[in-house]
Amino acid sequence: MNTKTDSQYYTVDDDWLASYCAGGLSAAKRFVLNCQVAINPHLSKRVETLETVGGVLLESAKGEPLSDNFMSRIFTQIDTPNAPLAEATYSNEHSSKSQLDGWVPAPLVDFLKRENTPLKWKNIGFGVARIPLLQEGREKLYLLKSKPGLKMPLHSHYGEEWALILQGGYHVGTEGYTRGDVHREDESCTHRPIIDDHGEPCITLVASEGGVKFSNPTLKLMKPILGI
């Protein structure tokens, strides 16, 4: 499930963040969090603190005891709104970023330049366009652009899907997701995102383990063509 923090953003649960800090996760999921850290200074601070905790715990495993209130002090530091923010792992003032659109976070700038991948959208119909970035086994990483006001088809997922909003936003039921939020879903949830109608497309960076499971039988047949 998603976690809404006091700083008012969505990210994945702490277990996923701990795995990220330990160098785990698939390439696609790790890239999504790299990009979220780059555009969200509150998450950057949280990740830096978790990495510090991990280092201290490793040291304590060598025989150095921790104080009784160690963990409570750490999480108080994480959740204090006025604590100084750590510098993002990637700066959005990256020197090459000005050559791309403003919604593109620095890690994505680097990826596009390294892989020589242009921001060339492929229309897949229904007001949606896509740019494939990476595939590793069944898991895909891609950009998705949806027109304002679009009601996405009712669907669930084959495995985990993480979507980082880079521009615009959408609603699922009463929950709203905007730039810097990660929306996590899995095969247990059927939902229908509705794109916010504020005049600009919604652009998301998506890591999908097995793709979308459409409820509409016709869309199920079109899944190989849509590529999602």
The 8 nearest C-alpha neighbors of each residue, nearest first, counted from 0:
[[1, 183, 2, 184, 12, 11, 182, 185],
 [2, 0, 11, 183, 10, 9, 12, 182],
 [1, 3, 9, 10, 12, 11, 4, 0],
 [4, 2, 9, 8, 7, 1, 5, 10],
 [3, 5, 6, 7, 8, 2, 9, 78],
 [4, 6, 7, 3, 78, 80, 8, 79],
 [5, 7, 4, 8, 80, 41, 3, 78],
 [8, 6, 5, 4, 3, 9, 180, 2],
 [7, 9, 3, 180, 6, 4, 10, 179],
 [10, 8, 180, 3, 2, 181, 1, 182],
 [9, 11, 181, 2, 1, 180, 8, 12],
 [10, 12, 1, 2, 15, 13, 183, 16],
 [11, 13, 14, 15, 2, 1, 16, 10],
 [12, 14, 16, 15, 17, 11, 18, 2],
 [15, 13, 17, 16, 12, 18, 11, 19],
 [14, 16, 18, 13, 17, 12, 11, 19],
 [17, 15, 13, 19, 18, 14, 20, 12],
 [18, 16, 20, 14, 19, 15, 13, 21],
 [17, 19, 23, 21, 15, 16, 20, 14],
 [18, 20, 16, 23, 22, 17, 21, 24],
 [21, 19, 17, 22, 18, 50, 16, 46],
 [20, 22, 18, 19, 23, 17, 50, 53],
 [23, 21, 19, 20, 18, 24, 29, 17],
 [22, 24, 18, 19, 21, 25, 20, 29],
 [25, 23, 29, 19, 28, 18, 26, 22],
 [24, 26, 28, 27, 29, 23, 30, 135],
 [25, 27, 29, 28, 30, 24, 135, 31],
 [28, 26, 30, 206, 29, 25, 140, 31],
 [29, 27, 31, 25, 30, 26, 206, 24],
 [28, 30, 26, 32, 27, 31, 24, 25],
 [29, 31, 33, 27, 28, 32, 26, 34],
 [30, 32, 28, 34, 29, 33, 35, 27],
 [31, 33, 35, 29, 34, 30, 36, 28],
 [34, 32, 30, 36, 31, 35, 29, 37],
 [33, 35, 37, 31, 32, 36, 106, 104],
 [34, 36, 32, 37, 38, 33, 179, 39],
 [37, 35, 43, 39, 33, 34, 38, 42],
 [36, 38, 89, 34, 35, 87, 39, 88],
 [39, 37, 35, 36, 179, 40, 34, 104],
 [38, 40, 36, 42, 41, 37, 35, 179],
 [41, 39, 43, 42, 87, 44, 84, 38],
 [42, 40, 44, 43, 39, 45, 84, 6],
 [43, 41, 45, 44, 40, 39, 36, 46],
 [44, 42, 40, 36, 46, 87, 41, 45],
 [43, 45, 85, 47, 41, 42, 46, 84],
 [44, 46, 42, 48, 43, 47, 77, 49],
 [47, 45, 49, 43, 48, 44, 42, 50],
 [48, 46, 50, 44, 45, 49, 43, 51],
 [47, 49, 51, 45, 50, 46, 44, 52],
 [50, 48, 52, 46, 51, 47, 53, 45],
 [49, 51, 53, 47, 48, 52, 20, 46],
 [52, 50, 48, 54, 49, 53, 47, 55],
 [53, 51, 49, 55, 50, 54, 56, 48],
 [54, 52, 50, 56, 51, 55, 49, 57],
 [53, 55, 51, 57, 52, 56, 50, 58],
 [54, 56, 58, 52, 57, 53, 59, 51],
 [57, 55, 59, 53, 58, 54, 52, 60],
 [58, 56, 60, 54, 55, 59, 53, 61],
 [57, 59, 55, 56, 60, 61, 54, 63],
 [60, 58, 63, 56, 61, 62, 57, 64],
 [59, 61, 57, 58, 62, 56, 63, 64],
 [62, 60, 59, 58, 63, 57, 56, 64],
 [61, 63, 59, 60, 64, 58, 65, 57],
 [62, 64, 59, 61, 58, 65, 60, 56],
 [65, 63, 59, 62, 66, 60, 61, 58],
 [66, 64, 69, 67, 63, 59, 68, 56],
 [65, 67, 69, 68, 64, 70, 63, 72],
 [68, 66, 69, 65, 70, 71, 64, 72],
 [67, 69, 71, 66, 70, 72, 65, 73],
 [70, 68, 66, 72, 71, 67, 73, 65],
 [71, 69, 73, 72, 68, 74, 67, 52],
 [70, 72, 74, 68, 73, 69, 75, 76],
 [73, 71, 75, 69, 70, 74, 68, 76],
 [74, 72, 70, 76, 71, 75, 69, 77],
 [73, 75, 77, 76, 71, 72, 78, 70],
 [76, 74, 72, 78, 77, 73, 79, 71],
 [75, 77, 73, 74, 79, 78, 72, 82],
 [78, 76, 74, 75, 45, 79, 73, 48],
 [77, 79, 75, 76, 74, 80, 5, 4],
 [78, 80, 76, 82, 81, 77, 75, 74],
 [81, 79, 82, 78, 6, 5, 77, 83],
 [82, 80, 79, 83, 84, 78, 76, 77],
 [81, 83, 79, 80, 84, 76, 77, 78],
 [84, 82, 81, 85, 44, 80, 79, 86],
 [85, 83, 44, 82, 40, 86, 41, 43],
 [84, 86, 44, 87, 43, 83, 40, 47],
 [85, 87, 84, 88, 40, 43, 44, 90],
 [88, 86, 89, 43, 37, 40, 90, 85],
 [87, 89, 37, 86, 90, 36, 43, 33],
 [88, 90, 37, 87, 105, 91, 106, 36],
 [91, 89, 92, 93, 87, 37, 105, 88],
 [90, 92, 93, 105, 104, 89, 37, 38],
 [91, 93, 90, 94, 96, 105, 97, 95],
 [92, 94, 91, 96, 90, 95, 105, 89],
 [95, 93, 96, 92, 97, 91, 98, 105],
 [96, 94, 97, 93, 98, 108, 99, 109],
 [97, 95, 98, 93, 99, 94, 108, 105],
 [98, 96, 99, 95, 94, 100, 101, 93],
 [97, 99, 96, 95, 100, 94, 108, 101],
 [100, 98, 97, 96, 101, 103, 108, 95],
 [99, 101, 102, 103, 98, 97, 96, 104],
 [100, 102, 103, 99, 97, 96, 104, 98],
 [101, 103, 100, 165, 166, 104, 99, 202],
 [102, 104, 101, 100, 107, 108, 105, 99],
 [105, 103, 107, 106, 34, 91, 108, 102],
 [104, 106, 108, 107, 91, 93, 89, 109],
 [107, 105, 109, 108, 104, 34, 110, 33],
 [106, 108, 110, 109, 105, 104, 111, 103],
 [109, 107, 105, 111, 106, 110, 96, 112],
 [108, 110, 106, 112, 107, 111, 113, 105],
 [111, 109, 107, 113, 112, 108, 114, 106],
 [112, 110, 116, 108, 114, 109, 115, 113],
 [111, 113, 115, 109, 110, 114, 108, 116],
 [112, 114, 110, 115, 111, 109, 116, 108],
 [113, 115, 111, 116, 112, 110, 109, 132],
 [116, 114, 112, 113, 111, 117, 110, 109],
 [115, 117, 111, 114, 112, 118, 132, 113],
 [118, 116, 119, 115, 111, 112, 120, 130],
 [119, 117, 120, 116, 130, 111, 99, 100],
 [118, 120, 117, 121, 130, 116, 129, 128],
 [119, 121, 130, 129, 128, 118, 122, 144],
 [122, 120, 128, 129, 123, 130, 119, 127],
 [121, 123, 128, 124, 127, 120, 129, 126],
 [124, 122, 128, 225, 127, 121, 129, 125],
 [125, 123, 126, 127, 122, 128, 225, 121],
 [124, 126, 127, 123, 149, 145, 122, 151],
 [127, 125, 146, 124, 145, 128, 149, 122],
 [126, 128, 145, 125, 124, 144, 123, 122],
 [129, 127, 122, 144, 121, 123, 120, 143],
 [128, 130, 143, 121, 120, 142, 144, 131],
 [129, 131, 142, 120, 141, 121, 132, 143],
 [132, 130, 141, 133, 129, 142, 140, 139],
 [133, 131, 141, 140, 130, 134, 142, 139],
 [132, 134, 140, 139, 131, 135, 141, 27],
 [133, 135, 139, 138, 140, 136, 137, 132],
 [136, 134, 138, 137, 139, 133, 26, 27],
 [135, 137, 138, 134, 139, 208, 209, 133],
 [138, 136, 209, 208, 135, 139, 134, 207],
 [137, 139, 208, 135, 207, 136, 134, 209],
 [140, 138, 134, 207, 206, 133, 208, 135],
 [141, 139, 206, 133, 132, 27, 205, 134],
 [142, 140, 131, 132, 205, 130, 204, 139],
 [141, 143, 204, 130, 129, 203, 205, 131],
 [142, 144, 129, 203, 202, 128, 141, 204],
 [143, 145, 202, 128, 201, 127, 129, 200],
 [146, 144, 127, 201, 200, 126, 202, 147],
 [145, 147, 200, 126, 149, 148, 201, 127],
 [148, 146, 196, 200, 149, 194, 195, 199],
 [149, 147, 196, 194, 195, 146, 150, 193],
 [150, 148, 194, 147, 146, 193, 151, 145],
 [151, 149, 193, 194, 192, 148, 152, 191],
 [150, 152, 192, 191, 193, 149, 153, 194],
 [153, 151, 191, 154, 150, 213, 215, 214],
 [152, 154, 191, 190, 214, 213, 151, 189],
 [155, 153, 213, 214, 189, 212, 190, 152],
 [154, 156, 189, 212, 186, 188, 211, 190],
 [157, 155, 211, 186, 212, 185, 158, 210],
 [156, 158, 209, 186, 210, 211, 212, 208],
 [159, 157, 185, 186, 208, 156, 209, 160],
 [158, 160, 185, 208, 184, 207, 161, 157],
 [159, 161, 207, 184, 206, 183, 185, 208],
 [162, 160, 183, 206, 205, 182, 181, 207],
 [161, 163, 205, 182, 181, 204, 203, 164],
 [162, 164, 181, 204, 203, 180, 165, 182],
 [165, 163, 203, 178, 180, 179, 166, 177],
 [164, 166, 178, 203, 202, 102, 163, 179],
 [167, 165, 202, 201, 178, 164, 102, 168],
 [168, 166, 201, 177, 200, 199, 178, 202],
 [167, 169, 177, 176, 201, 195, 194, 166],
 [170, 168, 194, 195, 193, 176, 175, 192],
 [169, 171, 175, 193, 192, 174, 172, 176],
 [172, 170, 192, 174, 173, 191, 175, 193],
 [171, 173, 174, 170, 192, 191, 175, 190],
 [172, 174, 171, 175, 170, 176, 169, 192],
 [175, 173, 171, 170, 172, 176, 169, 192],
 [174, 176, 170, 169, 171, 173, 177, 168],
 [175, 177, 168, 169, 180, 170, 174, 178],
 [178, 176, 168, 180, 164, 167, 179, 175],
 [179, 177, 164, 165, 166, 180, 167, 168],
 [178, 180, 164, 35, 39, 38, 177, 165],
 [181, 179, 9, 8, 178, 164, 163, 177],
 [182, 180, 163, 10, 162, 9, 183, 161],
 [181, 183, 162, 161, 180, 163, 1, 184],
 [184, 182, 161, 160, 1, 0, 181, 162],
 [183, 185, 160, 159, 161, 188, 182, 0],
 [186, 184, 159, 158, 187, 156, 160, 188],
 [185, 187, 156, 158, 157, 188, 155, 159],
 [186, 188, 185, 189, 155, 184, 156, 158],
 [189, 187, 186, 155, 185, 190, 184, 156],
 [190, 188, 155, 154, 153, 187, 191, 186],
 [189, 191, 153, 154, 188, 155, 192, 171],
 [192, 190, 153, 151, 152, 171, 193, 154],
 [191, 193, 171, 151, 170, 169, 150, 194],
 [194, 192, 150, 170, 169, 149, 151, 195],
 [193, 195, 169, 148, 149, 147, 168, 196],
 [196, 194, 169, 148, 168, 147, 197, 193],
 [195, 197, 148, 147, 198, 194, 199, 149],
 [198, 196, 199, 195, 147, 167, 148, 200],
 [199, 197, 196, 147, 200, 195, 146, 148],
 [198, 200, 197, 147, 167, 201, 146, 196],
 [201, 199, 146, 147, 145, 167, 202, 144],
 [200, 202, 167, 145, 166, 168, 144, 146],
 [203, 201, 144, 166, 165, 143, 164, 200],
 [204, 202, 164, 143, 163, 165, 142, 162],
 [203, 205, 142, 163, 162, 141, 143, 164],
 [204, 206, 162, 141, 140, 161, 203, 142],
 [207, 205, 140, 161, 27, 160, 139, 28],
 [208, 206, 160, 139, 138, 210, 209, 205],
 [209, 207, 138, 158, 159, 137, 210, 160],
 [210, 208, 157, 137, 207, 158, 138, 211],
 [209, 211, 227, 207, 157, 156, 208, 212],
 [210, 212, 156, 227, 213, 155, 157, 154],
 [211, 213, 156, 155, 154, 157, 214, 210],
 [214, 212, 154, 215, 219, 211, 218, 153],
 [213, 215, 154, 153, 216, 212, 219, 155],
 [214, 216, 218, 213, 217, 219, 153, 152],
 [217, 215, 219, 218, 214, 220, 213, 221],
 [218, 216, 219, 220, 215, 221, 213, 214],
 [217, 219, 221, 220, 215, 216, 213, 222],
 [218, 220, 216, 222, 217, 221, 213, 215],
 [221, 219, 218, 217, 222, 216, 223, 224],
 [222, 220, 218, 224, 219, 223, 225, 217],
 [221, 223, 225, 219, 224, 220, 226, 218],
 [224, 222, 226, 225, 221, 220, 227, 219],
 [225, 223, 221, 222, 226, 123, 227, 220],
 [226, 224, 222, 227, 223, 123, 221, 124],
 [225, 227, 223, 224, 222, 210, 123, 129],
 [226, 210, 225, 211, 222, 223, 207, 224]]
